[in-house]
Amino acid sequence: MTGTDRRPPRATDRTIARDPGPERETMHRGTRTRAWRAVTSALVALVVGGASALAATPAVAAEGATLTVSQTTGLDPAGATITVTGENFNPNFTQGPYTAGFYAQIGWLAPTWRPSEGAASTARSNAYNVAVEDTTTGGAYVGWTIGEDGLADFTWTVTIDKAALDAVAIDGGQLAVFTVGGKGVVQAGNEKSVPIAFAAAEEPGTDPGTDPGTDPGTDPGTDPGTDPGTDPGTDPGTDPGTDPGTEPEPATPTLAVSQSTGLDPAGAQITVTGTNYDTSAVAQYPVPGAPAGFYAQIGWLAETWQPSQNAPSSARTNAYSRWVQDANDAAPYLKWSDNGDGTADFTWTVTIDKATLDAKALAGGTLAVFTTGAGGAVQAVNEHAVPLTFAAEPTTPSTPTLAVSQSTGLDPAGATITVTGTNYDTSAVAQYPVPGAPAGFYAQIGWLAETWQPSQNAPSSARTNAYSRWVQDANDAAPYLKWSDNGDGTADFTWTVTIDKATLDAKALAGGTLAVFTTGAGGAVQAVNEHAVPLTFATTGGENPGGENPGGENPGGENPGGENPGGEQPGGEQPTCVAITGGTFSWGVRESFRSYITSPIAAGTISTTGVTGTGPWTWSAGTGQVAKDGLATAVWSGGVRFTGHEGELDLTFASPEVRVTGATTASLIMSVTSGTAAPSRVEVATLDLSRGTSTSDATRITYAGVPATLTAAGSTAFAGFYAAGAPLDPITFSLPLGAATECGTPTTPTTPTVPTDPTTPTTPVDTTPVREVQGLSEQGSVVAGGELTLTAGGFGAGEGGIRLELHSDPVVLASGLTADAAGVLAVTFTIPASTPAGAHTLVLIGANQTLEFPITVTAAQPTCVARAVSGASFTWGVRDSFRTYVTGPIANGSISASGVSGSGPWTWSGGSGRYNTTAAAGATSWDGGVHFTGHSGQLDLTFSDPTVRVTSASSATLTMTVTSPSGSSRVALATLALSSGSASSGANQVSWSGVPATLTQAGATVFEGFYQAGAALDPVSFTLPLGAEVECDAASGSLATTGGDPSGPLGYAAALLLFGALLTAVGYRRRRSAGAVALA
């Protein structure tokens, strides 16, 4: 049995912020939300980045990193507090998208211990360990400080003792404080060590009890209210040296609570103090013969509850628990303070709430703080209880109220108002986007029909809005607004917003009322949260509510936009322009928006009218005009409608208008419609023509791939879902040039009148063709057999018979190609695998032009051949002590298997994969799993679907799907030392047996750190039958031969995600019902 097995089991029911202990008092703790967000976003980036995220490359060298320790010699073996200081450490190492950080540890080092020198993890051990980086890791953590030079400093204060360090001693090793790279990233410059030594043991005959002042924890006079030994004269046991003939009397344990009545039901922090608890009890489990310790718990007690009186465990429940013992101070454990006389004291500060405790209530029971023996040892002397009571809870439910700082006489041009919501109900549960999460509610400003409430079955068309916020508990960036939780199931919010009449009139409902209003979000109808406050704008002379023209203003025709009223040019003759006829416009709005609409979250649809394509779409038959200075305006008919969330999302973009306003600038204006509201013309995006590709001749002007940037008005059209400045899909448009026409500024998408006397513009034109090759490396190269996409312009509209060749020895790559109506051709093709390495030229041949594109072809990688694996077997038992613990009297659990044989270890059969016998590399996977449950369901872990990835003749990785009630993730659980097992191979089979399996950092995270990285798991055996030759995959080909292992960082990130999800779920359960539970 290893030292790891001797540690008490950890609890799954805990949060990241643990009770501080001596070795953690200076550690920075992030909140659970910050850890979850950081891990959720990092994992997504890693999954998207794929194998490219595997490299861990430092940005700067950390020369000059130093490590110092406040005291290195003469340390008190019973307990010494030291401060470790690191300066000038390199913080720039990464593991995929993660900051790697580094570890500061205290333990033992072999003569050769550095990872950068190839030392194995067995060359280092530690009893004290923290991760040093920029964000919480979910375990012991110290945040670094980055200086102006970009290097990191840190400080770690920790209390250590000799017994804990001797337990992890390495033969011939040196006791030291040291640092090594984090997350498996070797960091030579950050590998530092400082030797330390404890003071020699005292000579025989010395009595440490003769001077009670040597240890602040042993002075019975420190607490005159709780220690009967405050007067040495009254207790002959306080100084065993004063009367050698007097037998000291046993101390009596006492239990006290800082506050036991009138506790706040929503949450009360109390301090539990135990004094002179007996430490002599010996454990029956998990380590027979070890000190048993005792439990300090908060829960409910039956009238007869003491184990010493034969009360069953059902006579006690608990929602909060600590195992008080001599070794560990991380929740769910609590390290006692040894008095040196066979007794110990402890202090536990904990925040409790009534709902969590009520969920554990016993009929007729008493709520109390209590202590009982642990480790299977009945300890009558340590059985004590202090009753608790909560203050009475208010019985009158809060009523939500909605108020607006100003609701009448608002300035039509723009008014800033503050919307305040008080006591809004937060209990609604969302149907989307995250089923089961708090739903939140909408605060909106718009128009309401007479019956508008969703709770009265009013449709979404009975409400419009021009300003909106989703009020919830997590996000505070528009279009969201984070509420202020009142702790009683209600929340308040404040929203300050500037509104104007024109924007709201564009959303007007016939017969509707302008108002600020709130409704349920997330698909949850919330009658209690449906409230409205009417608004009115101030009236001015001649104002025209509703946007109509009552006469007298702008006679001679409508002119939204205010440019050139009446359409006439004051003074002078109008210049001659050239008409645009048959223009095309291609745009997809935004690819991620299209994906979101059709995703399971929005569950929506996209419909079109008057356009072609499935996204991006093409508008045709555009009209407009181009002036001699190159400024142009073109408009099109047709639109695209996006709907989702059962009609709550209803957005139409129609009638695009492109205005070229300068040599490099343009704008996109569209009619935007939300729901049943009237459409409004909105400048949706600005266009950067300088970053697109342009081509022009006497017959047309074409721009392709023009970047489009969302405007503030466009952001409002999206209800703030995308912020101003966000990129939209690039735009391509072609403007065929026709007859001369009188210049004007079209403001609505109508076809201009074409004169009968066409003229040809004399403005010089740029005939540079479009030239773009996608798929090349930064050096302009492509691997033989690789795929490229070529886009080129300057061909005739709809020109056919275009041919693509590869020179110098001509090879026809494609023929019969056809340009689009804008004269632009796009073709995707493959460079022949037989193409010799070197410089080549792509030649695009049309009727009136030939375009050349120089490229470099690099040699293709040699073909890799592996053998198919089928019918493989895999045998493993996870860990023998873990199985014993789960089925033992502590966890009182069970183990069930699916798709495997045996009772532990288990055998998986029918595995398949690929194995490269030449490179000794490959991966094989199996189906089936083993389910561990215990502690009445609080322990719930499934290990399934193993994959063994052989990376060399001596090493492999075991990856499995780990499932908890919170979800499942693929995790690289263990490294396999193939060279330390027994191997056999033949023409048609390879096998290994008795292969040592070592827990990875990711695996340790899954076990919530109870087993540390480097701990031994059960040995592994597997057999791989070899079949026909097949092409190598990533596991059996070049990636494997270079030592790459995609499952490593992905497994670590997935474990963090699973761990974060588990913490979130456990935290939720603790708030709702569950108590602390131990995990082996």
N, C-alpha and C positions, 0 to 999 in steps of 0.2 A: 504494500500500500504506500503510495507516494505522500509527500508532504501536502500536496494539494488536497488529497482525500481527507486530511485531518481537519480542514477548515469547516466550520458550520455551514449549513446550506444557505444560499442567498434567497431573497424574496423576489418574486416577480412583481408583486404589488407595491411599486414604489415610483418615485419621480426622480428626475435627473438631479434636482437640488437635494442633496443628502444632508443628514444631520452632521454638523461639523464635528470633527474629532481632532485629537492632538496633531496628527500628521496632515490635517487638511485645513487648519484654521485660516491660512492665508490664501487658499485657492480661490480663483475667480470662478463663479458659476454662471453660465448662461441660462436663460429660461428654456423650458421645454419647447415653447413655440419657436424660439430662435433656432434651437438645435434642429427641430423637425423641418423648418423652412430651409435651412441651410443644407441639410442632408438631402430633402426632396428635390430641390433645384439642382444640386450637384450630381445626383444620380441620373436625373434626366439628361444633363449635359454629357455625362459619361456614356450613357446608352446611345445617345445620338452620335457622339464622337467615335464610338466603336474602338477598333484596335489602335487608331491614331492617338488615343488618349493614354497609351501604355507608357510612353516615354516619360521619364522623370528627369528633367534637365535643369540644373541650377542656372540662374541668370547672372550671378556674380560669385566670385570666390570669397569664402569667409575666412581669409587668412587673418590670423591674430585672434581667433576666438579664445576666450579665457574662461576657466572654471575655478571658482574659489569656494571654500567652506569655512564658516565662522570658527569652528573648532574641529581639529582633525585628530588629536591625540588625547588620551586621558578621559575618554568619554565614559559617563556613568553607565555601567552595564544594565542597570534597572530601568534606565530611561534618560535620554539626553536630547535636548532640543537644539538643532543646528539650523543655520541658514545657508542655503546653497545659492550662489550668485553666478550667473552666466552673462558674459558681455561679448559683443561683436560676433554673435552667431549668425550664420547665413539663413535667412527665412525663406529663400526663394526656391527651394526644392518643391517639386509637385509630384503627385501621383494622379495622372490623368488630369481632370479638372480640379482636383483637390490640392489645397496646401498640405504638403507632407508633414511639416512640423518635425519635432524630434522628441525623444524621451529623455527625461532626467530620472536616473534610477540609483538606488543604493543597494549594493549586493556584492557579489564576488566575481572576480575576473581571472580567467586563465592567463598564463604568460602571453599567449597570442589570442587576443579577444576581439580585435576590431573587425567589423564586417567588411571594411574596405580592403583588408588583408586576407579575405576569404575565410575568416573564422566562422564556425557554425554557431547557431544560437546557444548550443550547449556550453560554449566557452564563456557564457555570461549567465548569472542568475540575479534575481532581485527580490527583495522583500518589501521595498517601497518604490513606488513608480508614479510619475505624473507625465501626461502628455503636454508638451509646450508648443502652443501654436496660437492662431488668431481667433479661434472659435471653439466652443465647447465640444468635446468628443463623446460625451455620454458617460465618461468615466472620470477618474481623477485628472484634473486639468489645471494648468497654470497659463494665464495669458501673457504673451510677451509684449514688450514695448519696442516699437520701431523708431530708431533715431534718424536724424537728418541724413546720415550716410547710408540708410537703407538696411542697416544691420540690426539684429534683435538682441535685447537684454531681457533677463528674467530674474526673479527672486522666488525662492521656495523655502518656506520654513516648515520643518517636519520634526516630529519627536520619534526617535528610534530606540530600540533596545537590543541587547546582545542576543537574547534567546531567539527573537524573530529572525535575526540575520544568521545565527548559527544553524537554524533549521534549513537554510538554502545554501549552505557552504559547499564550495567546489574543492575537491582534493587538490592541494597545492596552489589554491587560488589566493588572490589578494583582496581583502575587504576594501571597498572604495565607493566613492560617489562618482558616477560616470554618465556620459551622454552618448546616445546613438541615434541614427536617423529613424524617423517615424514612417508608418505605413509601408514598411518594406523597402524604403528608398535608402540606398547606401549614400552616406554623406561624410566623406573622409574628413573634411575640414571641421565638422561638428562632432567628431569623436574625441572626447576629452575625458580625463579621469583624475581624481584626487584621492590617494590612499587615506584611510582613516583607521583608528585603533581605539579600542576600549581600554579603560584602566584595568590593571591586574586585579584579580579577586582578592578579597581581604583574607588575612591570615586566619587559620582556625582559632576559635576561641573568641573572636571578636563578636560582639553582640550589637547588631545594628539597631536594636531597640533601646540602647542606653542613651542615645541622643535623639529624642523625638523631633528635634529641629532640623535634622539633615534632609528630610523629605517633607515638603509642604503637605503632601497628601496623607502623612501619618501622624500629624499633630492633632490629637483629639481636642485641642482647645480652640480650633478654628471656628467651630460652630457651637456656641454655648447653648443654643436652643435645641439642638438635635443630638448632642453627644453627652451621655451621662458621665463621661470622663473629663469634663471641663475642670474639675478640681482634682488634681492628682492625689490629694489626700483622701478623697472619698472613694476612690476606686483603686484597689491594690493592683488591678490588672493594667493600669496605664503605664507603669514603669516597672517592667519585670526585673530591672536591676536594683531597685531600692530595697527589696526584701527577698533575698534568694530563697528563703524558706516559705514564702507565701505563694500558694498556688493561685494564678490569675483566674478570676471568674469569667465564664464565657460572656461575650458581648451579645446584646439582644438586638436583632434587626428591627429597624423602624422604617416606615414608608410614609412620606409626606407629599402633598400636592400644593402648589403655589395658590391655586384657586379651585375650590371644589363645588361652589354653589353660584347661581346666577350667571352661568356661562352663556356667552352669546351663541344662540343656535346657529347662526350663519358661519361662525368660525371663531374659536377661542384658543389662544396660545397658553398652554400650561407647562409648568416645569415639575417633573416628577423626581423626587430625591429619595434614594435608598441609602441607609446607613448601617454599617456593621452586618451586612449580609454574609451568611456562611458560605465559604468557598470550598468546603471539603468534599462535596458530593462528587462521585465518580460516574462518568457516562456509561450507559450500556450501548449507545449508538450516537452518532455515526462512527466514532472511534472509541471502542471499549477501552476503559481505563484512563481516558483523558478527563480533564476537569469538565464537569457537566455544565456548569453555569445555570442560569435560571431565566425565565421569561418575565419581562415587564410588559403588561398588556392593558388595553383599555377596551372594555366591552361590558357584557352582562353576566351576572352570577345568579345561579339558583340559590335557594335558601341554604342547601348543603352543597358546597362547590369544591371543597378542598380535596385534592387527590389523596392526602393522608387519611381522609375519612371515607375513602373508597368511592368518592363521587366520580361518575363517568365524565368523559370529555364533553359530553352534551350538556353538562351542567355549567359550562363556561363557553362564551363566545367572545370574539374580539374583532375589532375593526382596525386597531393600531397595535403594533407589537414590536418589541426588540428582544433579541437574544443577548442577555448580558453575560459576558465571558471575558477571558483574559487575552484574547489574541486580535480580534478584528473590531474596527470601529466604523465600518461602512454599513449603512442600512442594508438589511434589517438587523444588523448586529449593533451592540453597544459595548464598548470596552470599559470594564470596571477599573476603579482605582484601588490597587491592592494596599491594604493597611499593614501588611507584613505580619499579621497575627492570626491568619486564617480567616480573616473577614475582609470585605471590600465594600466600597461606596460606589454609587453611580448617580449620574444626573442625566435626565432625558427631557429635552424641550421639544414639544410637539404641538401642532395646531390641529384641533379636532372640530368636527361640526355635528350637529344633531342628526341630520339626514343620514349620514354615513353610519352613525351608531344605531339609529332606529332600525336600519336595514338588518341589523344583527340582533335585534331585541329578542329576549326570552320571555315567554309568558310568565308573569309573576316575578320576573327577575329584577335585580338591582343593578343600575349602571354604576360602574366603579373602575378605578385603577387598581390592578391587582398583580401579584407576583406568584409564580409557581415554579417548581423544579423543571429543568430542561434535560435533554439527553436521556430520557427514560428513567431518570432518578427522582423518586418521590422525596421531597424535601419539606417536611412539616415545619421546620424552623423558619423557612423562607416563604411561607404562605401568609400573605398579608393583603389587605384590601382597604381602599379609601373610597367611599361612595361619592358620586358626582351628580349634580343636577344642573339642567339648563334653565335659563330665564324663560318665562312664558313668551311665546311668539305672538305677534299681532295677528288678529283674526280678520281684520278688515282688508280686503284686497285693494291694491292701488289701482286707480283708474287712469289710463293714459290721457294726456292732454297735449294739444297741439297749439302753439302760439306763434305769431309772426310779429316782428318788431314794428312794421308799418304795413297796413293792409289797404289803405285808401289814399287817394291823392298822389299815387306814385308817378314819378317823372317818366313820361313815355320814352324819352331818349335813353334812359338808363337809370335804374334805381337799385341800390344795394339794400337787401333785406336780410334779416337773421331769422331763421326758422328754428324753433326750439320744441323738442318733444320730451315729455317727462313721463316716467313710469310706463313705458311701452313694454308690452309683454314679450318675453324672449323665448317662450317655450315651444314655439312652432318648429316642426322638423321638416327639412327640405326634401322634396322629391327629386330635385336636380339643383345644381350640377353634381353635388355630392350627396346622394341619398343618405338620410339619417343625420346629417350635420344640422346645426342650427340654421333655420331658414332666413332669418332677418326679415326686413320689410323695406319697401320703397318709400322715399320721400320725393315728391314730384311737384312740379309747377306746370299747370296746363289747364285744360278745359274739361268740365264734367257735365254729363247729361243729368237729367232730373233724377233718374235712378242709375247710380254709377257703381255702387258697392258690389264687389265680387261675391260677398256673402249673401246678397240678394239676387244672385244669378245674373247680374249685369254683365254683358259681354265686354271684351277688351275695347271694342269700338266705342263704348260709352265713356271712355277716358282718353285724353291725349296729353302729351307732355312735351315741353321744349327744354325743360331742365329736370335732371333726375339724379338721385343718389341711391345706391343700395346700402342700407344701414345694417351693419352686422358686427361680428365680434373680432374680426381678424385683420381686415385691410383698411387703410386710411387714405389710399391714393385713388383719385377720381378714376372711374365713376363710382367708387365705393366711399363709405363714410363709416368710421368705427364708432360704435356706441360706447357709452360709459356705463359699465355694469354696476348696478346697485346692490348686487349680492342677494337679492330677494326674489329673483326671477323676473325682474324688470330692469330696464335700462333707459338712460337719457341720451339725447343727442342734440347737437347744435350745428347748423349749416348756414353759413353766410354766403350769399350768392347775388350776383348782379344780373338783373333781368331787364328786358326792354319790350316795348309794346309790339314792335314789328315782328320780332321773333315769335312772340306768343300769338299774335293774330294769324300768323302763317299756320298755326295748329288749331285754329278755332273750330268748334263744333256748332252747327246750327242750333240755336236755342240753348247753348251751353252756358255754364257759369265758369268764369276764370277763378282759379283757386290754387292754394297750396293744399296738397292732400297726401295721405299715406295709405298704402295697401300692402297686403302680404306679398312676400317674394318667395323664390324657390319653389313655386308651384303650390304653396300652402295658403289656403284661404284663411284669413285671420280677422274675423269680425271685430274683435276687441281692439284691433289696431287700425281700423278704418275711420279716419277723421279728416276733416276739411275745414279750411279757413278761406272765405272768398276774398278776392283781390279786385281793386279797381284802379285804373290809371287816372291821373288828372286830365281834364279836358281843356283844350286850347282853341282859340278862334280858328274856324276853318278846318279843324281836325276832322279826319274821315275815318272813324272806327270801322274796322273790318277790311280796310285796304281798298275800298271802292272809290271811284272818282265822281263825287256828287256834282261836278260842274265847276267851272271857273279856274280849276287847276290844270296845268299842262294841256291847254286846248290843242287840238290837232292830232291827238293820238297818244297812246300809252307809251311811257318811257321809263320803265324801271331801271334804276342805275343812275339816272340823273345826268347822263352824258348827252350833249348836243340836243336839248329839248326841241321837239317838233321835227327833228330830223333835218333841219336846214343848217347850212354852213353860213354864218354871218360874215358878210363882206368878202368879195372876191369870188373867183370862179373855182368850182370844185375840181380837184385833180382827177385824172383818169386812173382807174384801177383795172385789174384783170379778174374776171369772174372765175370762180371755182365751181366745177360741175363734176359729179361722180366721185367725190372724195371718199376715202376709206379711213376708218378710225378703229384701232384694235386695242382693247384694254380688258383686264380681268379683275378690276377693283383691288383686291388683295388676296393672294393665294391662301394665306392662313385663315382669312375670313370665310372664303368658300369652303375650306375644310371644316371649319367650326360649324357652319350652317348645316352641313350634311352629316355631322358627327352624331353619336348617340346622345350627346348632351343637349344640343339644340333640337335634334331630331326634325330638321326642317327641310325645305325644298328651295330650289332655285328655278324660276321660270322666266322666259324671255318673250319679247315681242319686237318684231322688226329688226332682229339681229341674227347672226349666224354663229355657230360654234358652241362649245360646252364650257367655256371659261379657260382662257380669255375669249372674249366675244368680239365680233367684227360688225361695226356699223357701216353701211354703204350709202351711196347716193347723197353724199354730203354736198352742201352748197356754201358759198361764201365769196370772199374777194381778197385779192392780194394787191397791196399798194406798191408803187415803184421802189419805196424804201425797204421793201421786204416784209413789212408788217402785214399780218393777215388775220382774218377771222373766218372760221368755218363751223357749220352746225350740221347736226345729223338728227334724224328721228329714230325712235326705238328705245327700248329700255330693258333693264334686268331687275327682277323683284326677288328679294330674299325674305323668307318667312321661317319662323322657328318658335320653339317654346310654346307650342299650341296657340300661335297667333299673337303672343305677347311681343314677339319680334316681327316687325313687318316694315321693310325698308325697300324703296324703289329708287334706282338711279336711272334717269332717262334723259333724252335729248341733249347729248353732250355738245359743248361748244368749246373749241380751242381758239384762244386769242394769242397770237404771236405778238408780243409787246416790245421785243428788242432782238438784237442779234443772237442772244443766248437765253432769252427769257420768254416764257409763255405761261398761260394759266388755263386750267380746265374748269369750266362752269357747267353744272348739270342741274336738272330739275330733280329735287330730292323730295320724296313723299314718305311719311311715316304713318302707317295705318290708314285710317280714313280721312286724315287731315288733308287740307289743300296742299298741292305741291308748291315748293318755293325754289327759286333759282339761287344756287349756292356756289361760290368759288371753292370747289372741293380740294384742288391741288395746285401747287406751283410746279412748273416744268423747267428742268435745267437742260436746255437744248445743247449746251456745250458738251454735255456728257453723253449725248446720244450720237447716232451716226446719221449724217445728212447727205443727201445727194439731190441734185437738181439739174434740169436742162430746160430747153425752151418749152417743154410740154407739161412738166410737173415738178413739184417740190415734195421731197419725202424725208421724214425723220423716223428713225427706228431705235428702239431700246432707250427711249428718253426717260430718265428718272423722274418719278412723280412724288412730291412731298405733301403730306396732309396739312391743310391750313387750319387755323383756329375755327373757322366756320365749318370746315369739313369735320373736325373733331366733334363739334356740336351736333352735326348731322348723324354722327355715329353714337350719339348720346354719351360722348366722352370715353367710349370704350377704347378708342385709340387716341393718344395724345397728339396735339399739334406737333408737327415735325416728324411724325412716324412715316416710314417709307410705304408707298403703295406700289402696286404692280407697275412696271415700266409701260410706256405708251408708244405705239407706232401709228403714224398717220401719213397719208399721201394725199396731196392736193393737186389734181389735174388742172392745168391752166387753160382757160377757154377764151372767150371774147372779151373785149374791153367793156367796162361798165362804169357808171358814176360811183365814186367812192362814198361810202357811208359806214356806219358802225352798226351792223345787225345786232339786235339785242334779244331777239326771239328766234327759235329755230324755224325760220321760214325760208323758202326759196327766193333768192333775189331775182329781179327782172333782168333778162339778158338782152342787151341792145342788138340792133341789126347790123352794126358796122364793127366787126371785131378788129382789134389791133394787136400787134405782137409787142409785148413789153420789151423795153430796151435795157432794163437793168441787167448788169452782168450776173451770170449764174455760176455756181460752183458745180463742176461736173465730177468731183471726186466720188468714186463708187464706195458703197458699203464694203468693208473688209473685216471680217471677224471669224476666227477659228477658235472654237471652244473644245476643251479636252486636253490641251497642251499643258505641260508642266511649266513652272516659272521660267525654265530655261528654253522653252519653246520646243520641247521634245515630246515624243509619244513612243510607247513600246510597240514593237511589231506585233500585230494582232489586236491593237487597241482601237477604240472607237473615238471618232471626232465628229463635231458638227460645224459645218461651214455656212456662214450667212453672207450674202453679197447682194448689192443693189446695182442699179444702172442698166438693167435689162429692160426690154420693152414690156409694156403691160401685158401680162398673160403670155409672154414669149415662151415657146416650147423648143424642144430639141437641144437643150443645153447639155453639155457633156463635161464630166469631171475626170481628169486623168492625174496619175502620179508619175512624175518625171524624176531622173533623167531617162531611163529606159521606160518609154511610155507604157503604163498599165491603166486600162480603163476601169475606174472605180464605180462610175454610175453614168447612165446615159438616158436620153429622153426626159430630162428634167424640165420643169415648167415654173416660171416665175409667177408671182401673184400679181394682182391688179396694180400694185405699187412698183412693179418691176424688181421686187426683192425675191431672192431665192434662198431657201434654207434646206440643207441636205445633211443627213446623218449617215456616216459610212464607216467601214472598217479598213484599217491599214492591213494589207495581207501579212500573215505571219511569216511568210518567206522573204519579206522585204529585208535587204541587207542593211546593217547599221550604217549610219552616216547622214549627210545632207541630202535632202530631196526637195521637190517642189510640187505643190498641188496646183494644177492648172485647170481653170474653169473657162470653158470655151462657149461663147454665144454667137449670135448672128453678127453683132456689131462691136463686140468687145471680147478680149481675152484677159483674164485676171490671173495673177500668179501669187502664191502664198508659200514662202520658204518655210520648211519644217526640218526637224532632225528626228530620225528614227533610231531608237536604241534597240539592242538585241533583246529578244524575248527570253525569259527565264527557261532553263531546261525543264523538260517534262518530268514531273515527279510521279512515281508509281508506288502505290500502297496495296495492301491485301484487305479484301473485305472481311469483316468479323461478323459472325452470326452464331447464335447459340452459346454465347459466353456466360460464364457464371462468376458471381462475386459474393464473398462471405465476409461478414463484419458484424460486430456486436455493439457498436457505438463506444460504450465504456462499461466495464463490468460493475464498477462501484456505482455508476449512475443507475444501472438497472436495479441493483440491490436497493438503492435509496428509494426509487420510485415505488417499489413494491413493499417497502418496509413500513414500520408503524408510524413514521413521521409523516411522509407524503401520503401513505395509505392509498396508493394509486394502483394503476393497472397498465399493462402493455398489450397492445393489440397489433397484429400484423396483417397486411393486405398485399397479396401478390408475391409473397415471399414464403420460404419454408424455414422450419426450425423454431426454437423458442428462445434464442439468444445465446450465441450469435445466430444471425439469420443468413439465408442464402437467396440471392436474387438470380434468376435464370433467364435465358432467352435474350441476353444482351447483344447489341449490334453496334458496329462502328467501322473504323478503318485503322490499320496499323502498318507502319512503314518499317519493315524489318531492317532495312539498310541504315536508316537514321535512328532506329529505336525510338519511334515517336508515333503517337496516335491517341485516339480517344474512343472509348466504348461506353455506352449508356444502357441502363436497365430501367424497367418500370417496377413499381411496387414500393411500399414503405412501411414504417413502423411508427406507431402512435403511442406517445407517453402521456398519461394524465395522472394528476394527483392533487392533493389539497382541495378536494371538492371542486375540481375543475379549474382552479386558479392556475395550476401548472398544466399546460396543454401545448405540447410540441410534437410535430410530426416530421420525421426525416424520410424523404422519399426520392425516388428517381435518381439514383447515384450515377455519376459519370466519373470514370477514372481516365485521366489524361496523362499519358506517359510522355515526359519531356526529354528523357535521356535514358541510357541504360541503367542509371543509378537513381533516378528521381521520377516522381509522379505527383499529381494533385488529385484529391478527392473532392468533387463538388456535388452538392445535393440541394434539393428543394426543401427549405425549412418553412414550416407552416405553423402559425399561431392563430388565435382567434382574430388577430388584427390583419392577417393577410399572409402571403407567402412570397419568398424570394429565393433565387439561386445564390448559394453561398459556397465559396471555396473553404470547406471545413478543415481539411488536413493536408499536410504534405506527407508523401510516402517515400521512405528511404528504401528503394528497391534493392540497393546494394547490400542492405543489412538483412534482407529476407533470403529465401531459397528460390532460385530461378531455374527453369528448365525450358528448353526450346527444341523444336523439331521442324520438319518441313511443313507441317500443317497445323502447328499449335505452339503457343508460348504461354507460360504460366508462372506465377509467383505465389509463394505462400509464406505466412508468418512475417509479413512486411510491417515494420514499425510505422505507426501513424502518429503524427505530431500535430496538435491543435494549432491552427493559424490564428492571427489576430481577428480575422472575421469570425472564425468559429468561436473564439472566446467571447466576442460580442453577442453571438446568439445565445450562449450560456450565461449572458449577463455578467461576465467576468468571474463567475465562480471558479471555472477552470481557466487559468491564465494561458496566454499564448506560449507554446512550447510544452504544454502538458501532454503526457502520453495518453492516447486513446487505444482502443483494442486494436490488435494487429489485423491486417487485411490479407485476404487471399483471393486471387482471381485467375481465371483461365480464359484465353482468347483463341478459339478455333480460327484458323486462317483459310480463307476461300480464294476466289478468283482475284486477279489483279484489277485494280481500279485506280482512277486518278486521285492524287492526294487532295485532301482538304486542308483547311488552315491548321488543324491539329497534327496532321501527319506530314505536312509539307514544310516549306521554307520557314514559316513562322515558328514552328516547333523547333527546328534545328538551330535557330538563333536564340533559343531560350525564352521566347515570348510566351506569355501565358495569359490570354485575355480573361480567364476566369479569376485571376488574382485580384486586380483592382475592382473589377465588376463585383466579384464575390464580397470584397470588403465593403464596397458602397451599398450593396444589397443588404448585407448584414446590418449596416448602420440604419438603413431604411426600415428593415424589419424590427430592429431594436427600438427605433423611434416610434414606429407604429405601436409596438407592444407597450412602450411607456405611455403613449397617449391613451391607449385603451385601458391600461391599468389605472392611470390617473382618473379617467372617467368612471371606471368601476369604483374606485375608492370614494369618489364624490357621491356615487349613487348607492353603493352597497358593500363593496368587498373590503376585506381587511388584509393585513400583511400576511404573506404566505412564503414559506421557505422553499427554495429550489436547490436540488442537489447539484 
